[in-house]
Amino acid sequence: MGILYGMVARGQVVLAEFSATQTNASTVARQILEKMSQGKNDSNSSFSHDRYIFHVKRTDGLTVLCMADDASG
Protein backbone atom coordinates (compact mmCIF):
# COMPACT_ATOMS: atom_id res chain seq x y z
CA MET A 1 0.00 0.00 0.00
CA GLY A 2 2.97 2.36 0.41
CA ILE A 3 3.34 5.18 2.89
CA LEU A 4 0.40 5.37 5.30
CA TYR A 5 1.56 8.21 7.56
CA GLY A 6 4.09 11.03 7.28
CA MET A 7 5.35 13.74 9.62
CA VAL A 8 7.90 16.55 9.48
CA ALA A 9 9.16 18.12 12.70
CA ARG A 10 11.84 20.48 13.95
CA GLY A 11 12.84 19.41 17.43
CA GLN A 12 9.60 18.55 19.24
CA VAL A 13 7.47 20.85 17.08
CA VAL A 14 5.44 19.01 14.44
CA LEU A 15 5.38 21.17 11.30
CA ALA A 16 3.18 18.94 9.13
CA GLU A 17 1.61 15.50 9.22
CA PHE A 18 -0.65 13.37 7.06
CA SER A 19 -2.39 10.06 7.71
CA ALA A 20 -4.03 7.92 5.03
CA THR A 21 -5.53 5.50 7.59
CA GLN A 22 -7.25 5.47 10.96
CA THR A 23 -4.41 4.26 13.22
CA ASN A 24 -2.55 5.46 16.29
CA ALA A 25 0.42 6.38 14.07
CA SER A 26 0.44 9.97 15.31
CA THR A 27 0.80 8.86 18.93
CA VAL A 28 3.56 6.36 18.13
CA ALA A 29 5.34 8.91 15.91
CA ARG A 30 5.37 11.47 18.72
CA GLN A 31 6.81 8.87 21.12
CA ILE A 32 9.56 8.11 18.60
CA LEU A 33 10.16 11.83 18.09
CA GLU A 34 10.48 12.31 21.84
CA LYS A 35 13.09 9.56 22.10
CA MET A 36 14.97 10.77 19.01
CA SER A 37 15.20 14.36 20.29
CA GLN A 38 17.68 13.34 22.98
CA GLY A 39 20.48 13.13 20.40
CA LYS A 40 21.51 16.05 18.23
CA ASN A 41 23.34 14.15 15.48
CA ASP A 42 22.01 13.42 12.00
CA SER A 43 20.65 9.90 11.86
CA ASN A 44 18.60 7.29 10.01
CA SER A 45 16.54 4.76 11.97
CA SER A 46 13.72 2.29 11.52
CA PHE A 47 11.35 0.97 14.17
CA SER A 48 8.68 -1.70 13.99
CA HIS A 49 5.32 -1.48 15.75
CA ASP A 50 2.66 -4.15 15.21
CA ARG A 51 2.66 -4.70 11.46
CA TYR A 52 4.05 -1.27 10.60
CA ILE A 53 7.55 0.07 10.07
CA PHE A 54 8.45 3.65 11.02
CA HIS A 55 11.38 5.15 9.10
CA VAL A 56 13.00 8.24 10.61
CA LYS A 57 15.61 10.54 9.06
CA ARG A 58 17.04 13.52 10.90
CA THR A 59 19.22 16.12 9.18
CA ASP A 60 20.18 19.56 10.50
CA GLY A 61 17.52 19.40 13.23
CA LEU A 62 14.71 18.56 10.80
CA THR A 63 13.07 15.16 11.30
CA VAL A 64 11.10 13.34 8.61
CA LEU A 65 9.16 10.27 9.70
CA CYS A 66 7.02 7.95 7.63
CA MET A 67 5.08 4.78 8.38
CA ALA A 68 4.51 1.92 5.96
CA ASP A 69 3.07 -1.55 6.41
CA ASP A 70 5.68 -4.25 6.87
CA ALA A 71 4.92 -5.73 3.44
CA SER A 72 6.08 -2.49 1.80
CA GLY A 73 9.36 -2.39 3.71
TIBAMAR-21462 format. One record per residue: z, y, x of N, C-alpha, C in turn; residue number from 1; residue in three letters. Coordinates in nm, 3 decimals, decimal comma, padded with zeros to 5 digits, always signed. Last residue first. Layout:
REM residues N
+---------+---------+---------+---------+---------+---------+---------+---------+---------+-----+--------+
!     nc3 !     nc2 !     nc1 !    cac3 !    cac2 !    cac1 !     cc3 !     cc2 !     cc1 ! num ! residu !
+---------+---------+---------+---------+---------+---------+---------+---------+---------+-----+--------+
!       Z !       Y !       X !       Z !       Y !       X !       Z !       Y !       X ! NUM !    ala !
...
+---------+---------+---------+---------+---------+---------+---------+---------+---------+-----+--------+
REM end
This chain:
REM residues 73
+---------+---------+---------+---------+---------+---------+---------+---------+---------+-----+--------+
!     nc3 !     nc2 !     nc1 !    cac3 !    cac2 !    cac1 !     cc3 !     cc2 !     cc1 ! num ! residu !
+---------+---------+---------+---------+---------+---------+---------+---------+---------+-----+--------+
! +00,333 ! -00,257 ! +00,795 ! +00,371 ! -00,239 ! +00,936 ! +00,413 ! -00,100 ! +00,970 !  73 !    gly !
! +00,269 ! -00,348 ! +00,547 ! +00,180 ! -00,249 ! +00,608 ! +00,212 ! -00,225 ! +00,755 !  72 !    ser !
! +00,477 ! -00,513 ! +00,480 ! +00,344 ! -00,573 ! +00,492 ! +00,245 ! -00,478 ! +00,559 !  71 !    ala !
! +00,694 ! -00,347 ! +00,446 ! +00,687 ! -00,425 ! +00,568 ! +00,553 ! -00,496 ! +00,587 !  70 !    asp !
! +00,589 ! -00,021 ! +00,333 ! +00,641 ! -00,155 ! +00,307 ! +00,617 ! -00,241 ! +00,431 !  69 !    asp !
! +00,703 ! +00,278 ! +00,500 ! +00,596 ! +00,192 ! +00,451 ! +00,657 ! +00,056 ! +00,417 !  68 !    ala !
! +00,796 ! +00,610 ! +00,550 ! +00,838 ! +00,478 ! +00,508 ! +00,717 ! +00,403 ! +00,455 !  67 !    met !
! +00,839 ! +00,852 ! +00,811 ! +00,763 ! +00,795 ! +00,702 ! +00,815 ! +00,655 ! +00,673 !  66 !    cys !
! +00,926 ! +01,160 ! +00,957 ! +00,970 ! +01,027 ! +00,916 ! +00,880 ! +00,977 ! +00,804 !  65 !    leu !
! +00,951 ! +01,383 ! +01,214 ! +00,861 ! +01,334 ! +01,110 ! +00,902 ! +01,190 ! +01,083 !  64 !    val !
! +01,126 ! +01,659 ! +01,337 ! +01,130 ! +01,516 ! +01,307 ! +01,035 ! +01,484 ! +01,193 !  63 !    thr !
! +01,142 ! +01,883 ! +01,601 ! +01,080 ! +01,856 ! +01,471 ! +01,076 ! +01,705 ! +01,451 !  62 !    leu !
! +01,230 ! +01,910 ! +01,859 ! +01,323 ! +01,940 ! +01,752 ! +01,269 ! +01,918 ! +01,613 !  61 !    gly !
! +01,013 ! +01,813 ! +02,015 ! +01,050 ! +01,956 ! +02,018 ! +01,139 ! +01,996 ! +01,900 !  60 !    asp !
! +00,979 ! +01,536 ! +01,813 ! +00,918 ! +01,612 ! +01,922 ! +00,958 ! +01,757 ! +01,908 !  59 !    thr !
! +01,031 ! +01,220 ! +01,684 ! +01,090 ! +01,352 ! +01,704 ! +01,028 ! +01,414 ! +01,829 !  58 !    arg !
! +00,953 ! +00,992 ! +01,437 ! +00,906 ! +01,054 ! +01,561 ! +00,966 ! +01,192 ! +01,570 !  57 !    lys !
! +01,010 ! +00,690 ! +01,272 ! +01,061 ! +00,824 ! +01,300 ! +01,006 ! +00,871 ! +01,434 !  56 !    val !
! +00,956 ! +00,474 ! +01,006 ! +00,910 ! +00,515 ! +01,138 ! +00,949 ! +00,661 ! +01,158 !  55 !    his !
! +01,099 ! +00,221 ! +00,826 ! +01,102 ! +00,365 ! +00,845 ! +01,060 ! +00,394 ! +00,989 !  54 !    phe !
! +00,993 ! -00,034 ! +00,616 ! +01,007 ! +00,007 ! +00,755 ! +01,000 ! +00,160 ! +00,760 !  53 !    ile !
! +01,128 ! -00,248 ! +00,359 ! +01,060 ! -00,127 ! +00,405 ! +01,087 ! -00,101 ! +00,552 !  52 !    tyr !
! +01,282 ! -00,430 ! +00,230 ! +01,146 ! -00,470 ! +00,266 ! +01,062 ! -00,352 ! +00,314 !  51 !    arg !
! +01,577 ! -00,328 ! +00,370 ! +01,521 ! -00,415 ! +00,266 ! +01,382 ! -00,460 ! +00,309 !  50 !    asp !
! +01,478 ! -00,153 ! +00,642 ! +01,575 ! -00,148 ! +00,532 ! +01,513 ! -00,221 ! +00,414 !  49 !    his !
! +01,433 ! -00,096 ! +00,988 ! +01,399 ! -00,170 ! +00,868 ! +01,515 ! -00,160 ! +00,768 !  48 !    ser !
! +01,301 ! +00,161 ! +01,195 ! +01,417 ! +00,097 ! +01,135 ! +01,372 ! +00,019 ! +01,013 !  47 !    phe !
! +01,182 ! +00,294 ! +01,499 ! +01,152 ! +00,229 ! +01,372 ! +01,276 ! +00,155 ! +01,325 !  46 !    ser !
! +01,112 ! +00,587 ! +01,697 ! +01,197 ! +00,476 ! +01,654 ! +01,144 ! +00,418 ! +01,525 !  45 !    ser !
! +01,071 ! +00,806 ! +01,963 ! +01,001 ! +00,729 ! +01,860 ! +01,090 ! +00,611 ! +01,825 !  44 !    asn !
! +01,173 ! +01,134 ! +02,079 ! +01,186 ! +00,990 ! +02,065 ! +01,094 ! +00,936 ! +01,956 !  43 !    ser !
! +01,313 ! +01,391 ! +02,280 ! +01,200 ! +01,342 ! +02,201 ! +01,209 ! +01,190 ! +02,194 !  42 !    asp !
! +01,671 ! +01,452 ! +02,266 ! +01,548 ! +01,415 ! +02,334 ! +01,438 ! +01,377 ! +02,236 !  41 !    asn !
! +01,914 ! +01,490 ! +02,150 ! +01,823 ! +01,605 ! +02,151 ! +01,687 ! +01,571 ! +02,212 !  40 !    lys !
! +02,111 ! +01,298 ! +01,921 ! +02,040 ! +01,313 ! +02,048 ! +01,942 ! +01,428 ! +02,040 !  39 !    gly !
! +02,199 ! +01,333 ! +01,661 ! +02,298 ! +01,334 ! +01,768 ! +02,232 ! +01,349 ! +01,904 !  38 !    gln !
! +02,004 ! +01,298 ! +01,476 ! +02,029 ! +01,436 ! +01,520 ! +02,129 ! +01,443 ! +01,633 !  37 !    ser !
! +01,996 ! +01,036 ! +01,393 ! +01,901 ! +01,077 ! +01,497 ! +01,935 ! +01,215 ! +01,552 !  36 !    met !
! +02,183 ! +01,032 ! +01,187 ! +02,210 ! +00,956 ! +01,309 ! +02,121 ! +01,000 ! +01,424 !  35 !    lys !
! +02,050 ! +01,197 ! +01,002 ! +02,184 ! +01,231 ! +01,048 ! +02,217 ! +01,159 ! +01,179 !  34 !    glu !
! +01,818 ! +01,049 ! +00,957 ! +01,809 ! +01,183 ! +01,016 ! +01,943 ! +01,226 ! +01,074 !  33 !    leu !
! +01,927 ! +00,828 ! +00,827 ! +01,860 ! +00,811 ! +00,956 ! +01,853 ! +00,944 ! +01,028 !  32 !    ile !
! +02,015 ! +00,958 ! +00,596 ! +02,112 ! +00,887 ! +00,681 ! +02,054 ! +00,865 ! +00,820 !  31 !    gln !
! +01,771 ! +01,049 ! +00,495 ! +01,872 ! +01,147 ! +00,537 ! +01,981 ! +01,083 ! +00,624 !  30 !    arg !
! +01,652 ! +00,802 ! +00,435 ! +01,591 ! +00,891 ! +00,534 ! +01,691 ! +00,995 ! +00,584 !  29 !    ala !
! +01,818 ! +00,710 ! +00,229 ! +01,813 ! +00,636 ! +00,356 ! +01,756 ! +00,725 ! +00,466 !  28 !    val !
! +01,755 ! +00,906 ! +00,035 ! +01,893 ! +00,886 ! +00,080 ! +01,896 ! +00,815 ! +00,215 !  27 !    thr !
! +01,479 ! +00,866 ! +00,005 ! +01,531 ! +00,997 ! +00,044 ! +01,672 ! +00,986 ! +00,099 !  26 !    ser !
! +01,459 ! +00,602 ! -00,090 ! +01,407 ! +00,638 ! +00,042 ! +01,464 ! +00,771 ! +00,091 !  25 !    ala !
! +01,524 ! +00,464 ! -00,315 ! +01,629 ! +00,546 ! -00,255 ! +01,589 ! +00,590 ! -00,114 !  24 !    asn !
! +01,232 ! +00,502 ! -00,527 ! +01,322 ! +00,426 ! -00,441 ! +01,433 ! +00,519 ! -00,393 !  23 !    thr !
! +00,958 ! +00,523 ! -00,684 ! +01,096 ! +00,547 ! -00,725 ! +01,188 ! +00,455 ! -00,642 !  22 !    gln !
! +00,693 ! +00,654 ! -00,473 ! +00,759 ! +00,550 ! -00,553 ! +00,900 ! +00,593 ! -00,589 !  21 !    thr !
! +00,602 ! +00,849 ! -00,311 ! +00,503 ! +00,792 ! -00,403 ! +00,565 ! +00,687 ! -00,495 !  20 !    ala !
! +00,747 ! +01,146 ! -00,209 ! +00,771 ! +01,006 ! -00,239 ! +00,669 ! +00,959 ! -00,342 !  19 !    ser !
! +00,789 ! +01,389 ! +00,043 ! +00,706 ! +01,337 ! -00,065 ! +00,740 ! +01,190 ! -00,084 !  18 !    phe !
! +00,917 ! +01,695 ! +00,182 ! +00,922 ! +01,550 ! +00,161 ! +00,837 ! +01,513 ! +00,041 !  17 !    glu !
! +01,003 ! +01,945 ! +00,422 ! +00,913 ! +01,894 ! +00,318 ! +00,935 ! +01,744 ! +00,303 !  16 !    ala !
! +01,231 ! +02,014 ! +00,567 ! +01,130 ! +02,117 ! +00,538 ! +01,035 ! +02,075 ! +00,427 !  15 !    leu !
! +01,567 ! +01,965 ! +00,591 ! +01,444 ! +01,901 ! +00,544 ! +01,347 ! +02,011 ! +00,502 !  14 !    val !
! +01,773 ! +02,016 ! +00,858 ! +01,708 ! +02,085 ! +00,747 ! +01,575 ! +02,017 ! +00,712 !  13 !    val !
! +01,880 ! +01,916 ! +01,086 ! +01,924 ! +01,855 ! +00,960 ! +01,855 ! +01,915 ! +00,838 !  12 !    gln !
! +01,599 ! +01,964 ! +01,282 ! +01,743 ! +01,941 ! +01,284 ! +01,782 ! +01,866 ! +01,158 !  11 !    gly !
! +01,357 ! +01,985 ! +01,058 ! +01,395 ! +02,048 ! +01,184 ! +01,547 ! +02,043 ! +01,188 !  10 !    arg !
! +01,144 ! +01,738 ! +00,906 ! +01,270 ! +01,812 ! +00,916 ! +01,281 ! +01,879 ! +01,054 !   9 !    ala !
! +00,951 ! +01,575 ! +00,667 ! +00,948 ! +01,655 ! +00,790 ! +01,075 ! +01,738 ! +00,792 !   8 !    val !
! +00,870 ! +01,260 ! +00,524 ! +00,962 ! +01,374 ! +00,535 ! +00,940 ! +01,443 ! +00,669 !   7 !    met !
! +00,740 ! +01,024 ! +00,287 ! +00,728 ! +01,103 ! +00,409 ! +00,821 ! +01,222 ! +00,406 !   6 !    gly !
! +00,666 ! +00,707 ! +00,150 ! +00,756 ! +00,821 ! +00,156 ! +00,733 ! +00,893 ! +00,289 !   5 !    tyr !
! +00,469 ! +00,517 ! +00,172 ! +00,530 ! +00,537 ! +00,040 ! +00,620 ! +00,661 ! +00,035 !   4 !    leu !
! +00,168 ! +00,437 ! +00,325 ! +00,289 ! +00,518 ! +00,334 ! +00,342 ! +00,549 ! +00,194 !   3 !    ile !
! +00,043 ! +00,119 ! +00,211 ! +00,041 ! +00,236 ! +00,297 ! +00,174 ! +00,308 ! +00,300 !   2 !    gly !
! +00,000 ! -00,120 ! +00,082 ! +00,000 ! +00,000 ! +00,000 ! +00,000 ! +00,125 ! +00,086 !   1 !    met !
+---------+---------+---------+---------+---------+---------+---------+---------+---------+-----+--------+
REM end
